[in-house]
Amino acid sequence: MKTEEHILQTAFSLFLRAGFADVSTNEIIRKAGTTKGGFYYCFKSREDLVHQVIAAYIIPYYQEPVAAMHLAWEAKRPDVSTKKLLWDAYFAPQRFIQYQKHIGMDIIFRDFYFLLYEGMKKFPQVQQCFAENTRQREDCLRRILERGKERKEITDDLDISACVMMTLAMQDGILALKVLDEHIDDEEKYRYIEEQIWREIAVQDLYIKYLHGGANNAVS
C-alpha cells in the first residue's frame, strides 16, 4: 500500500472512532507510522487530508449503490419480474456489506453512521451527495414501479409517489435499528420490506402465483 493510501486509511479509522474534529494531525502521523515531512509530501494540509478521506470513503457510500442500481436496471432481461427487479436493482445494492467490500474494510456501522452525520453537518460535498443519492434512489424505485404497472404486475390504483416515500422511510428505520444493534442483518430486513411491499402492490393473481411458485415464477 502506498504511503498516501496508508495515511488515508489510518485517518479514516481514527475519524470513525473519534470524529473528524477530535483527531489531530500529529495523532494521524503517529498512528500511520510516518513523519511530518512524509505527511505533508502527500497532503497540503489537514483540511486537504479530510477532503481526500471524504472522497475515498464517504462519497462512495452514496455513489456506488446508485451506480449498481443503474447497471442492474440496464442489464435487466425483458422477462424479469418486478419483484425480482425490486431486489436486484434496488435493495441489494444498498446493503452495507457491499460498501465494506468496496473500501476493503470491515467497519462498525454505528461509527460510520455518526461520521456520516458529522460530515453532513460540516461539509457541503457530503450534503450534496446525500441529497443526490436520495433523489437517484427515488428515481430508480419509481422506474421499477412504473414498469410494473406497464406490465400489469402492479395494481393500477397504486400511488407510486406514496409507495416510494413509504419505502424510503422503512429503509431509514432499518438504518436506525442497525445503529442500535450492529448484528442486525440488513439483508434480512430488506427482504422483509420487499415482501411487504410486494404483498401490498402486486396484482392479486400474480401475488397468489408468487406464493405458490416462488419469486422467480412471479413473472407476467
N, CA, C and O of each residue as an XYZ file, in Angstrom:
880
protein
N       0.838     -1.195      0.000
C       0.000      0.000      0.000
C       0.877      1.250      0.000
O       1.832      1.343      0.772
N       0.552      2.209     -0.866
C       1.305      3.444     -0.939
C       1.142      4.247      0.354
O       0.151      4.113      1.072
N       2.154      5.091      0.630
C       2.124      5.895      1.852
C       0.854      6.740      1.928
O       0.214      6.801      2.978
N       0.486      7.390      0.830
C      -0.708      8.236      0.820
C      -1.955      7.430      1.158
O      -2.781      7.868      1.959
N      -2.096      6.253      0.551
C      -3.260      5.401      0.821
C      -3.263      4.942      2.271
O      -4.314      4.886      2.910
N      -2.074      4.611      2.790
C      -1.981      4.156      4.177
C      -2.385      5.270      5.147
O      -3.086      5.014      6.126
N      -1.951      6.494      4.881
C      -2.321      7.620      5.747
C      -3.832      7.864      5.670
O      -4.475      8.113      6.690
N      -4.393      7.793      4.464
C      -5.840      7.974      4.300
C      -6.621      6.933      5.095
O      -7.572      7.271      5.800
N      -6.222      5.672      4.983
C      -6.926      4.611      5.697
C      -6.781      4.768      7.206
O      -7.733      4.551      7.955
N      -5.589      5.145      7.644
C      -5.354      5.372      9.074
C      -6.232      6.505      9.583
O      -6.858      6.392     10.637
N      -6.275      7.604      8.826
C      -7.079      8.755      9.227
C      -8.557      8.384      9.279
O      -9.261      8.762     10.216
N      -9.025      7.651      8.285
C     -10.421      7.230      8.264
C     -10.752      6.387      9.490
O     -11.794      6.584     10.114
N      -9.877      5.453      9.840
C     -10.093      4.606     11.021
C     -10.159      5.443     12.291
O     -10.981      5.182     13.169
N      -9.299      6.443     12.387
C      -9.305      7.328     13.563
C     -10.562      8.195     13.582
O     -11.149      8.410     14.643
N     -10.976      8.690     12.432
C     -12.193      9.504     12.356
C     -13.424      8.687     12.740
O     -14.347      9.201     13.371
N     -13.432      7.422     12.357
C     -14.556      6.557     12.720
C     -14.689      6.449     14.237
O     -15.796      6.389     14.773
N     -13.570      6.424     14.904
C     -13.571      6.244     16.357
C     -13.881      7.536     17.103
O     -14.577      7.519     18.119
N     -13.358      8.675     16.592
C     -13.438      9.916     17.368
C     -14.101     11.076     16.630
O     -14.352     12.119     17.234
N     -14.391     10.918     15.336
C     -14.978     12.019     14.572
C     -13.919     12.844     13.864
O     -12.731     12.738     14.170
N     -14.351     13.667     12.917
C     -13.418     14.482     12.149
C     -12.689     15.497     13.024
O     -11.497     15.739     12.835
N     -13.397     16.088     13.976
C     -12.849     17.237     14.704
C     -11.837     16.859     15.776
O     -10.944     17.645     16.092
N     -11.971     15.657     16.340
C     -11.209     15.330     17.541
C      -9.977     14.472     17.295
O      -9.465     13.833     18.214
N      -9.505     14.459     16.062
C      -8.281     13.717     15.740
C      -7.254     14.719     15.220
O      -7.499     15.413     14.233
N      -6.112     14.788     15.885
C      -5.095     15.763     15.497
C      -4.226     15.225     14.357
O      -4.160     14.021     14.107
N      -3.573     16.151     13.688
C      -2.634     15.751     12.624
C      -1.510     14.909     13.209
O      -1.089     13.926     12.599
N      -1.027     15.280     14.371
C       0.066     14.523     14.996
C      -0.350     13.088     15.308
O       0.446     12.161     15.157
N      -1.595     12.907     15.741
C      -2.065     11.547     16.026
C      -2.122     10.727     14.750
O      -1.749      9.554     14.750
N      -2.580     11.323     13.673
C      -2.633     10.613     12.392
C      -1.226     10.219     11.954
O      -0.994      9.092     11.516
N      -0.290     11.162     12.077
C       1.107     10.886     11.688
C       1.673      9.752     12.516
O       2.323      8.851     11.985
N       1.427      9.795     13.834
C       1.953      8.768     14.735
C       1.360      7.401     14.429
O       2.088      6.413     14.333
N       0.021      7.340     14.273
C      -0.640      6.061     14.016
C      -0.264      5.489     12.649
O      -0.206      4.272     12.470
N      -0.011      6.374     11.695
C       0.351      5.913     10.351
C       1.814      5.498     10.263
O       2.242      4.889      9.283
N       2.572      5.834     11.300
C       3.985      5.457     11.307
C       4.798      6.216     10.275
O       5.742      5.676      9.699
N       4.432      7.462     10.042
C       5.152      8.279      9.076
C       5.748      9.494      9.784
O       5.738      9.570     11.013
N       6.260     10.431      9.014
C       6.847     11.651      9.569
C       6.023     12.851      9.109
O       5.183     12.733      8.216
N       6.270     14.012      9.728
C       5.578     15.218      9.273
C       5.923     15.523      7.820
O       5.074     15.942      7.034
N       7.194     15.300      7.486
C       7.598     15.513      6.099
C       6.868     14.580      5.147
O       6.447     14.983      4.063
N       6.722     13.319      5.567
C       6.004     12.354      4.741
C       4.537     12.705      4.595
O       3.945     12.537      3.529
N       3.953     13.201      5.697
C       2.547     13.598      5.667
C       2.334     14.758      4.706
O       1.452     14.718      3.848
N       3.156     15.793      4.862
C       2.951     16.999      4.052
C       3.463     16.834      2.618
O       3.192     17.674      1.760
N       4.188     15.775      2.366
C       4.529     15.439      0.980
C       3.287     14.909      0.263
O       3.099     15.136     -0.932
N       2.438     14.192      1.021
C       1.229     13.590      0.441
C       0.033     14.530      0.469
O      -0.812     14.487     -0.425
N      -0.044     15.384      1.496
C      -1.222     16.241      1.678
C      -0.784     17.668      1.963
O       0.175     17.898      2.700
N      -1.489     18.620      1.377
C      -1.148     20.024      1.553
C      -1.399     20.480      2.982
O      -0.684     21.332      3.509
N      -2.435     19.896      3.608
C      -2.841     20.326      4.941
C      -3.750     19.262      5.537
O      -4.110     18.293      4.869
N      -4.119     19.449      6.800
C      -5.092     18.544      7.418
C      -6.428     18.637      6.689
O      -7.104     17.628      6.492
N      -6.806     19.849      6.290
C      -8.063     20.025      5.556
C      -8.043     19.252      4.243
O      -9.047     18.655      3.852
N      -6.904     19.265      3.567
C      -6.756     18.501      2.325
C      -6.929     17.014      2.606
O      -7.595     16.312      1.845
N      -6.334     16.531      3.693
C      -6.475     15.130      4.080
C      -7.946     14.784      4.323
O      -8.433     13.766      3.832
N      -8.648     15.624      5.073
C     -10.057     15.359      5.380
C     -10.875     15.248      4.098
O     -11.693     14.339      3.954
N     -10.652     16.172      3.169
C     -11.412     16.143      1.924
C     -11.086     14.899      1.102
O     -11.958     14.362      0.418
N      -9.853     14.444      1.164
C      -9.491     13.223      0.435
C     -10.067     11.980      1.120
O     -10.427     11.014      0.447
N     -10.153     12.000      2.446
C     -10.825     10.902      3.155
C     -12.297     10.850      2.757
O     -12.843      9.773      2.517
N     -12.929     12.003      2.689
C     -14.336     12.062      2.272
C     -14.491     11.505      0.865
O     -15.410     10.734      0.593
N     -13.581     11.902     -0.036
C     -13.659     11.428     -1.423
C     -13.446      9.916     -1.517
O     -14.086      9.241     -2.324
N     -12.548      9.396     -0.691
C     -12.201      7.976     -0.786
C     -13.161      7.062     -0.039
O     -13.366      5.923     -0.457
N     -13.759      7.534      1.064
C     -14.519      6.648      1.936
C     -15.976      7.046      2.187
O     -16.803      6.190      2.500
N     -16.295      8.327      2.055
C     -17.665      8.763      2.331
C     -18.494      8.847      1.048
O     -19.602      8.315      0.979
N     -17.947      9.517      0.040
C     -18.680      9.683     -1.219
C     -19.058      8.339     -1.848
O     -20.176      8.209     -2.346
N     -18.172      7.333     -1.848
C     -18.564      6.040     -2.438
C     -19.772      5.395     -1.763
O     -20.513      4.649     -2.403
N     -19.979      5.676     -0.474
C     -21.146      5.121      0.206
C     -22.432      5.587     -0.464
O     -23.421      4.855     -0.502
N     -22.412      6.806     -0.993
C     -23.587      7.350     -1.661
C     -23.612      7.035     -3.155
O     -24.682      6.817     -3.723
N     -22.457      7.011     -3.787
C     -22.424      6.886     -5.245
C     -22.428      5.451     -5.740
O     -23.061      5.156     -6.753
N     -21.735      4.548     -5.050
C     -21.616      3.172     -5.535
C     -22.959      2.437     -5.615
O     -23.210      1.762     -6.614
N     -23.829      2.538     -4.609
C     -25.121      1.850     -4.720
C     -25.944      2.331     -5.903
O     -26.582      1.534     -6.590
N     -25.927      3.636     -6.138
C     -26.690      4.200     -7.252
C     -26.142      3.685     -8.577
O     -26.904      3.344     -9.482
N     -24.820      3.630     -8.686
C     -24.213      3.104     -9.908
C     -24.607      1.641    -10.126
O     -24.886      1.230    -11.252
N     -24.627      0.858     -9.042
C     -25.018     -0.554     -9.143
C     -26.491     -0.697     -9.527
O     -26.857     -1.603    -10.277
N     -27.331      0.197     -9.012
C     -28.748      0.183     -9.382
C     -28.926      0.415    -10.879
O     -29.691     -0.285    -11.543
N     -28.212      1.404    -11.393
C     -28.323      1.721    -12.819
C     -27.853      0.544    -13.673
O     -28.465      0.223    -14.691
N     -26.761     -0.096    -13.250
C     -26.251     -1.249    -14.003
C     -27.268     -2.380    -14.016
O     -27.512     -2.988    -15.059
N     -27.861     -2.664    -12.862
C     -28.857     -3.737    -12.778
C     -30.089     -3.406    -13.615
O     -30.679     -4.284    -14.243
N     -30.467     -2.137    -13.616
C     -31.622     -1.718    -14.415
C     -31.340     -1.877    -15.904
O     -32.175     -2.391    -16.649
N     -30.161     -1.436    -16.333
C     -29.807     -1.527    -17.748
C     -29.626     -2.971    -18.202
O     -29.869     -3.299    -19.364
N     -29.196     -3.838    -17.274
C     -28.923     -5.236    -17.630
C     -30.130     -6.153    -17.477
O     -30.030     -7.354    -17.730
N     -31.272     -5.599    -17.065
C     -32.447     -6.447    -16.805
C     -32.910     -7.151    -18.076
O     -32.848     -6.589    -19.170
N     -33.372     -8.380    -17.917
C     -33.961     -9.126    -19.033
C     -35.404     -8.687    -19.205
O     -36.045     -8.265    -18.243
N     -35.921     -8.782    -20.431
C     -37.316     -8.380    -20.663
C     -38.311     -9.167    -19.819
O     -39.381     -8.658    -19.483
N     -37.960    -10.420    -19.471
C     -38.922    -11.262    -18.760
C     -38.766    -11.216    -17.237
O     -39.499    -11.903    -16.525
N     -37.817    -10.412    -16.724
C     -37.604    -10.409    -15.272
C     -38.801     -9.767    -14.576
O     -39.321     -8.749    -15.033
N     -39.230    -10.364    -13.476
C     -40.400     -9.863    -12.764
C     -40.093     -8.577    -12.006
O     -38.942     -8.278    -11.689
N     -41.139     -7.835    -11.728
C     -40.987     -6.620    -10.938
C     -40.456     -6.945     -9.554
O     -39.624     -6.213     -9.018
N     -40.929     -8.036     -8.973
C     -40.465     -8.410     -7.634
C     -38.962     -8.682     -7.625
O     -38.255     -8.222     -6.728
N     -38.476     -9.418     -8.606
C     -37.045     -9.706     -8.667
C     -36.246     -8.435     -8.918
O     -35.160     -8.257     -8.368
N     -36.790     -7.554     -9.750
C     -36.107     -6.306    -10.048
C     -36.042     -5.410     -8.819
O     -35.072     -4.675     -8.637
N     -37.070     -5.468     -7.973
C     -37.037     -4.705     -6.725
C     -35.811     -5.072     -5.900
O     -35.182     -4.210     -5.286
N     -35.480     -6.356     -5.892
C     -34.315     -6.784     -5.129
C     -33.012     -6.484     -5.869
O     -32.107     -5.854     -5.320
N     -32.926     -6.941     -7.116
C     -31.665     -6.840     -7.860
C     -31.242     -5.400     -8.144
O     -30.058     -5.071     -8.079
N     -32.218     -4.542     -8.460
C     -31.890     -3.188     -8.912
C     -32.228     -2.112     -7.894
O     -32.073     -0.922     -8.171
N     -32.693     -2.525     -6.711
C     -32.992     -1.506     -5.701
C     -32.422     -1.870     -4.336
O     -31.552     -1.161     -3.830
N     -32.890     -2.953     -3.729
C     -32.478     -3.256     -2.365
C     -31.061     -3.826     -2.266
O     -30.281     -3.383     -1.422
N     -30.720     -4.787     -3.101
C     -29.427     -5.466     -2.984
C     -28.230     -4.523     -3.033
O     -27.306     -4.685     -2.236
N     -28.209     -3.538     -3.944
C     -27.026     -2.662     -3.995
C     -26.822     -1.817     -2.750
O     -25.732     -1.280     -2.553
N     -27.836     -1.683     -1.902
C     -27.737     -0.788     -0.757
C     -27.280     -1.476      0.532
O     -27.140     -0.825      1.567
N     -27.051     -2.775      0.470
C     -26.605     -3.470      1.674
C     -25.239     -2.938      2.110
O     -24.369     -2.681      1.277
N     -25.062     -2.778      3.409
C     -23.821     -2.191      3.938
C     -22.613     -3.062      3.602
O     -21.500     -2.556      3.461
N     -22.829     -4.351      3.476
C     -21.715     -5.250      3.158
C     -21.113     -4.920      1.804
O     -19.919     -5.125      1.585
N     -21.944     -4.404      0.885
C     -21.432     -4.021     -0.427
C     -20.457     -2.850     -0.308
O     -19.433     -2.814     -0.991
N     -20.778     -1.907      0.553
C     -19.885     -0.774      0.774
C     -18.571     -1.244      1.403
O     -17.497     -0.801      0.996
N     -18.650     -2.127      2.381
C     -17.440     -2.614      3.041
C     -16.530     -3.351      2.054
O     -15.306     -3.250      2.132
N     -17.135     -4.084      1.135
C     -16.339     -4.750      0.101
C     -15.650     -3.734     -0.788
O     -14.500     -3.918     -1.186
N     -16.365     -2.656     -1.096
C     -15.804     -1.631     -1.984
C     -14.571     -0.974     -1.368
O     -13.574     -0.764     -2.058
N     -14.630     -0.648     -0.080
C     -13.493      0.036      0.549
C     -12.465     -0.944      1.100
O     -11.373     -0.533      1.493
N     -12.796     -2.232      1.136
C     -11.862     -3.233      1.623
C     -11.623     -3.190      3.112
O     -10.533     -3.516      3.583
N     -12.659     -2.779      3.871
C     -12.531     -2.684      5.322
C     -13.798     -3.204      5.990
O     -14.902     -3.022      5.479
N     -13.626     -3.847      7.128
C     -14.756     -4.296      7.942
C     -14.919     -3.290      9.079
O     -14.116     -3.266     10.011
N     -15.956     -2.466      9.000
C     -16.104     -1.382      9.969
C     -17.446     -1.488     10.697
O     -18.364     -2.170     10.241
N     -17.537     -0.807     11.826
C     -18.751     -0.813     12.633
C     -19.726      0.217     12.069
O     -19.383      1.389     11.919
N     -20.938     -0.228     11.761
C     -21.899      0.658     11.117
C     -22.215      1.872     11.983
O     -22.339      2.980     11.463
N     -22.347      1.684     13.283
C     -22.684      2.789     14.176
C     -21.643      3.903     14.059
O     -21.994      5.078     13.953
N     -20.358      3.527     14.079
C     -19.290      4.521     13.960
C     -19.385      5.243     12.619
O     -19.228      6.461     12.546
N     -19.641      4.485     11.571
C     -19.728      5.076     10.238
C     -20.934      6.012     10.146
O     -20.829      7.087      9.556
N     -22.057      5.629     10.710
C     -23.276      6.431     10.657
C     -23.062      7.787     11.334
O     -23.470      8.822     10.808
N     -22.425      7.772     12.494
C     -22.188      9.031     13.195
C     -21.182      9.911     12.446
O     -21.283     11.137     12.472
N     -20.216      9.279     11.780
C     -19.274     10.057     10.979
C     -19.990     10.682      9.777
O     -19.715     11.824      9.411
N     -20.901      9.935      9.173
C     -21.711     10.492      8.086
C     -22.503     11.701      8.574
O     -22.557     12.733      7.904
N     -23.108     11.562      9.737
C     -23.927     12.641     10.288
C     -23.079     13.894     10.517
O     -23.500     15.006     10.196
N     -21.890     13.704     11.071
C     -20.988     14.836     11.270
C     -20.590     15.439      9.927
O     -20.534     16.659      9.771
N     -20.316     14.565      8.961
C     -19.923     15.032      7.638
C     -21.002     15.861      6.973
O     -20.705     16.865      6.326
N     -22.274     15.442      7.128
C     -23.368     16.179      6.514
C     -23.543     17.555      7.153
O     -23.985     18.494      6.491
N     -23.203     17.679      8.424
C     -23.327     18.971      9.100
C     -22.204     19.929      8.716
O     -22.393     21.145      8.723
N     -21.031     19.380      8.379
C     -19.855     20.230      8.216
C     -19.398     20.432      6.776
O     -18.775     21.448      6.468
N     -19.697     19.485      5.890
C     -19.095     19.522      4.563
C     -20.157     19.522      3.471
O     -20.931     18.570      3.361
N     -20.203     20.577      2.663
C     -21.232     20.677      1.615
C     -21.219     19.519      0.630
O     -22.277     19.111      0.151
N     -20.025     18.968      0.312
C     -19.983     17.883     -0.664
C     -20.674     16.623     -0.147
O     -21.223     15.844     -0.926
N     -20.644     16.427      1.181
C     -21.353     15.290      1.763
C     -22.857     15.540      1.720
O     -23.629     14.639      1.393
N     -23.270     16.751      2.045
C     -24.690     17.113      1.961
C     -25.215     16.917      0.545
O     -26.302     16.374      0.346
N     -24.437     17.360     -0.433
C     -24.858     17.256     -1.831
C     -24.958     15.797     -2.275
O     -25.889     15.423     -2.989
N     -24.004     14.982     -1.853
C     -24.033     13.559     -2.218
C     -25.225     12.851     -1.589
O     -25.864     12.009     -2.219
N     -25.518     13.202     -0.338
C     -26.676     12.616      0.330
C     -27.960     12.968     -0.415
O     -28.801     12.102     -0.653
N     -28.110     14.245     -0.782
C     -29.313     14.681     -1.488
C     -29.428     14.012     -2.851
O     -30.515     13.599     -3.256
N     -28.303     13.906     -3.560
C     -28.333     13.271     -4.884
C     -28.609     11.780     -4.765
O     -29.334     11.214     -5.583
N     -28.037     11.140     -3.753
C     -28.305      9.717     -3.523
C     -29.792      9.474     -3.286
O     -30.370      8.537     -3.836
N     -30.407     10.321     -2.464
C     -31.835     10.183     -2.186
C     -32.652     10.350     -3.462
O     -33.570      9.572     -3.724
N     -32.317     11.360     -4.251
C     -33.049     11.602     -5.496
C     -32.910     10.433     -6.459
O     -33.885     10.014     -7.084
N     -31.706      9.913     -6.576
C     -31.460      8.801     -7.505
C     -32.170      7.530     -7.047
O     -32.704      6.784     -7.869
N     -32.177      7.282     -5.736
C     -32.896      6.097     -5.231
C     -34.387      6.223     -5.494
O     -35.041      5.257     -5.888
N     -34.920      7.418     -5.273
C     -36.334      7.644     -5.560
C     -36.633      7.396     -7.038
O     -37.618      6.739     -7.374
N     -35.785      7.921     -7.915
C     -35.988      7.756     -9.354
C     -35.917      6.289     -9.760
O     -36.712      5.820    -10.575
N     -34.951      5.565     -9.178
C     -34.786      4.148     -9.506
C     -36.019      3.349     -9.100
O     -36.534      2.552     -9.884
N     -36.485      3.561     -7.882
C     -37.652      2.832     -7.400
C     -38.888      3.199     -8.213
O     -39.718      2.341     -8.515
N     -39.005      4.462     -8.563
C     -40.155      4.909     -9.355
C     -40.166      4.221    -10.728
O     -41.220      3.797    -11.202
N     -38.997      4.112    -11.360
C     -38.916      3.436    -12.664
C     -39.356      1.984    -12.570
O     -40.073      1.480    -13.434
N     -38.915      1.320    -11.507
C     -39.273     -0.090    -11.333
C     -40.783     -0.235    -11.157
O     -41.404     -1.116    -11.753
N     -41.359      0.621    -10.349
C     -42.801      0.541    -10.099
C     -43.599      0.908    -11.350
O     -44.618      0.278    -11.637
N     -43.159      1.898    -12.083
C     -43.851      2.272    -13.316
C     -43.791      1.139    -14.333
O     -44.769      0.871    -15.030
N     -42.639      0.474    -14.417
C     -42.519     -0.686    -15.303
C     -43.484     -1.787    -14.868
O     -44.108     -2.442    -15.703
N     -43.601     -1.984    -13.545
C     -44.518     -2.999    -13.036
C     -45.959     -2.708    -13.409
O     -46.731     -3.618    -13.713
N     -46.316     -1.428    -13.383
C     -47.671     -1.052    -13.806
C     -47.876     -1.331    -15.285
O     -48.917     -1.856    -15.682
N     -46.894     -0.985    -16.096
C     -46.999     -1.208    -17.534
C     -47.140     -2.694    -17.857
O     -47.820     -3.062    -18.815
N     -46.507     -3.534    -17.070
C     -46.548     -4.980    -17.301
C     -47.751     -5.652    -16.614
O     -47.917     -6.870    -16.675
N     -48.575     -4.835    -15.969
C     -49.770     -5.337    -15.284
C     -49.425     -6.261    -14.123
O     -50.202     -7.150    -13.775
N     -48.269     -6.047    -13.533
C     -47.886     -6.808    -12.339
C     -48.274     -6.064    -11.068
O     -48.423     -6.665    -10.004
N     -48.435     -4.762    -11.192
C     -48.762     -3.907    -10.058
C     -50.144     -3.307    -10.288
O     -50.519     -2.984    -11.415
N     -50.887     -3.165     -9.200
C     -52.251     -2.654     -9.306
C     -52.273     -1.259     -9.913
O     -51.396     -0.438     -9.643
N     -53.299     -0.999    -10.748
C     -53.411      0.279    -11.449
C     -53.604      1.456    -10.498
O     -53.214      2.583    -10.805
N     -54.208      1.187     -9.348
C     -54.516      2.290     -8.436
C     -53.383      2.605     -7.454
O     -53.569      3.401     -6.533
N     -52.216      1.990     -7.643
C     -51.090      2.264     -6.744
C     -50.646      3.720     -6.869
O     -50.432      4.216     -7.975
N     -50.512      4.394     -5.746
C     -49.934      5.735     -5.702
C     -48.419      5.559     -5.609
O     -47.881      5.311     -4.530
N     -47.740      5.688     -6.741
C     -46.309      5.404     -6.792
C     -45.514      6.344     -5.889
O     -44.593      5.906     -5.200
N     -45.860      7.625     -5.887
C     -45.131      8.576     -5.048
C     -45.230      8.208     -3.572
O     -44.239      8.276     -2.845
N     -46.418      7.819     -3.131
C     -46.610      7.425     -1.735
C     -45.831      6.151     -1.423
O     -45.258      6.017     -0.342
N     -45.814      5.211     -2.379
C     -45.081      3.956     -2.177
C     -43.586      4.215     -2.061
O     -42.909      3.602     -1.235
N     -43.067      5.123     -2.889
C     -41.651      5.465     -2.836
C     -41.303      6.076     -1.479
O     -40.315      5.685     -0.859
N     -42.106      7.027     -1.019
C     -41.838      7.676      0.263
C     -41.921      6.678      1.423
O     -41.120      6.734      2.356
N     -42.892      5.770      1.359
C     -43.032      4.767      2.408
C     -41.815      3.851      2.439
O     -41.313      3.518      3.512
N     -41.343      3.444      1.269
C     -40.188      2.546      1.187
C     -38.945      3.198      1.745
O     -38.202      2.570      2.499
N     -38.702      4.459      1.386
C     -37.533      5.155      1.910
C     -37.621      5.321      3.426
O     -36.608      5.236      4.121
N     -38.821      5.556      3.938
C     -38.995      5.694      5.388
C     -38.701      4.373      6.093
O     -38.096      4.360      7.165
N     -39.130      3.258      5.491
C     -38.857      1.949      6.073
C     -37.358      1.655      6.059
O     -36.833      1.056      6.997
N     -36.673      2.072      5.003
C     -35.222      1.894      4.955
C     -34.533      2.712      6.038
O     -33.590      2.238      6.671
N     -34.996      3.926      6.249
C     -34.434      4.747      7.324
C     -34.602      4.055      8.675
O     -33.730      4.144      9.539
N     -35.715      3.373      8.846
C     -35.948      2.635     10.079
C     -34.940      1.516     10.273
O     -34.489      1.267     11.391
N     -34.584      0.835      9.177
C     -33.583     -0.224      9.257
C     -32.229      0.345      9.668
O     -31.535     -0.240     10.499
N     -31.853      1.479      9.092
C     -30.575      2.105      9.443
C     -30.551      2.492     10.919
O     -29.534      2.327     11.593
N     -31.678      3.011     11.422
C     -31.750      3.371     12.844
C     -31.584      2.139     13.724
O     -30.898      2.193     14.745
N     -32.205      1.036     13.337
C     -32.068     -0.205     14.101
C     -30.632     -0.715     14.073
O     -30.125     -1.221     15.074
N     -29.983     -0.579     12.924
C     -28.604     -1.066     12.801
C     -27.638     -0.224     13.630
O     -26.610     -0.725     14.084
N     -27.961      1.043     13.827
C     -27.153      1.877     14.719
C     -27.245      1.343     16.150
O     -26.253      1.329     16.879
N     -28.434      0.909     16.541
C     -28.647      0.397     17.894
C     -28.077     -0.999     18.082
O     -27.604     -1.348     19.164
N     -28.127     -1.804     17.006
C     -27.676     -3.194     17.101
C     -26.896     -3.555     15.846
O     -27.483     -3.795     14.791
N     -25.576     -3.594     15.960
C     -24.699     -3.860     14.828
C     -24.973     -5.228     14.201
O     -24.681     -5.441     13.024
N     -25.533     -6.152     14.983
C     -25.714     -7.513     14.488
C     -26.992     -7.706     13.679
O     -27.248     -8.798     13.173
N     -27.786     -6.658     13.557
C     -28.985     -6.763     12.722
C     -28.579     -7.028     11.281
O     -27.704     -6.356     10.735
N     -29.219     -8.007     10.679
C     -28.940     -8.380      9.302
C     -29.765     -7.485      8.379
O     -30.971     -7.682      8.232
N     -29.109     -6.498      7.755
C     -29.877     -5.581      6.922
C     -30.425     -6.265      5.674
O     -31.453     -5.848      5.142
N     -29.747     -7.316      5.202
C     -30.300     -8.051      4.059
C     -31.630     -8.693      4.440
O     -32.598     -8.627      3.683
N     -31.672     -9.304      5.602
C     -32.920     -9.917      6.068
C     -34.029     -8.870      6.182
O     -35.173     -9.125      5.805
N     -33.685     -7.695      6.701
C     -34.686     -6.639      6.857
C     -35.144     -6.107      5.500
O     -36.328     -5.840      5.296
N     -34.202     -5.957      4.583
C     -34.582     -5.503      3.244
C     -35.468     -6.522      2.556
O     -36.404     -6.155      1.845
N     -35.181     -7.796      2.760
C     -36.038     -8.849      2.192
C     -37.456     -8.735      2.760
O     -38.443     -8.913      2.047
N     -37.529     -8.442      4.033
C     -38.841     -8.300      4.679
C     -39.604     -7.127      4.069
O     -40.791     -7.243      3.762
N     -38.916     -5.991      3.894
C     -39.569     -4.839      3.282
C     -40.056     -5.182      1.882
O     -41.178     -4.847      1.504
N     -39.205     -5.851      1.120
C     -39.576     -6.239     -0.241
C     -40.840     -7.088     -0.235
O     -41.740     -6.877     -1.047
N     -40.905     -8.042      0.679
C     -42.090     -8.909      0.777
C     -43.336     -8.105      1.116
O     -44.399     -8.312      0.529
N     -43.199     -7.186      2.070
C     -44.352     -6.388      2.482
C     -44.838     -5.480      1.351
O     -46.040     -5.342      1.124
N     -43.903     -4.875      0.659
C     -44.277     -4.013     -0.467
C     -44.967     -4.818     -1.547
O     -46.003     -4.411     -2.072
N     -44.387     -5.963     -1.879
C     -44.951     -6.790     -2.951
C     -46.359     -7.249     -2.607
O     -47.239     -7.288     -3.468
N     -46.563     -7.592     -1.356
C     -47.892     -8.033     -0.932
C     -48.915     -6.915     -1.112
O     -50.072     -7.175     -1.443
N     -48.485     -5.669     -0.894
C     -49.401     -4.536     -0.983
C     -49.656     -4.094     -2.416
O     -50.756     -3.639     -2.729
N     -48.664     -4.219     -3.293
C     -48.786     -3.601     -4.618
C     -49.072     -4.572     -5.751
O     -49.512     -4.154     -6.822
N     -48.830     -5.868     -5.536
C     -48.963     -6.830     -6.636
C     -50.417     -7.074     -7.006
O     -51.304     -7.071     -6.152
N     -50.640     -7.286     -8.292
C     -51.945     -7.754     -8.747
C     -52.242     -9.064     -8.032
O     -51.357     -9.911     -7.911
N     -53.473     -9.248     -7.554
C     -53.796    -10.374     -6.677
C     -53.431    -11.721     -7.290
O     -52.827    -12.559     -6.621
N     -53.787    -11.939     -8.549
C     -53.495    -13.233     -9.179
C     -51.997    -13.492     -9.233
O     -51.549    -14.625     -9.056
N     -51.220    -12.430     -9.480
C     -49.774    -12.579     -9.546
C     -49.191    -12.866     -8.171
O     -48.243    -13.640     -8.044
N     -49.758    -12.242     -7.139
C     -49.264    -12.487     -5.792
C     -49.523    -13.932     -5.380
O     -48.674    -14.560     -4.746
N     -50.687    -14.460     -5.735
C     -51.000    -15.865     -5.444
C     -50.042    -16.778     -6.197
O     -49.592    -17.794     -5.667
N     -49.734    -16.407     -7.438
C     -48.778    -17.186     -8.230
C     -47.414    -17.195     -7.553
O     -46.733    -18.220     -7.510
N     -47.028    -16.036     -7.026
C     -45.750    -15.943     -6.319
C     -45.743    -16.845     -5.088
O     -44.761    -17.544     -4.839
N     -46.824    -16.838     -4.322
C     -46.894    -17.658     -3.108
C     -46.752    -19.135     -3.417
O     -46.155    -19.884     -2.644
N     -47.292    -19.546     -4.532
C     -47.276    -20.969     -4.859
C     -46.019    -21.377     -5.648
O     -45.576    -22.524     -5.587
N     -45.467    -20.428     -6.375
C     -44.361    -20.818     -7.239
C     -43.018    -20.193     -6.924
O     -42.014    -20.560     -7.534
N     -42.973    -19.267     -5.994
C     -41.713    -18.618     -5.639
C     -41.486    -17.355     -6.442
O     -42.168    -17.098     -7.434
N     -40.513    -16.568     -5.997
C     -40.280    -15.245     -6.591
C     -39.940    -15.331     -8.062
O     -40.377    -14.492     -8.850
N     -39.159    -16.341     -8.446
C     -38.727    -16.418     -9.833
C     -39.867    -16.782    -10.776
O     -39.765    -16.568    -11.984
N     -40.947    -17.326    -10.236
C     -42.087    -17.693    -11.073
C     -43.131    -16.589    -11.143
O     -44.094    -16.691    -11.902
N     -42.948    -15.543    -10.363
C     -43.940    -14.465    -10.344
C     -43.647    -13.478    -11.468
O     -43.337    -12.310    -11.233
N     -43.754    -13.984    -12.699
C     -43.456    -13.193    -13.877
C     -44.667    -13.186    -14.771
O     -45.280    -14.224    -15.021
N     -45.010    -11.999    -15.255
C     -46.188    -11.934    -16.125
C     -45.853    -12.474    -17.511
O     -46.717    -12.502    -18.388
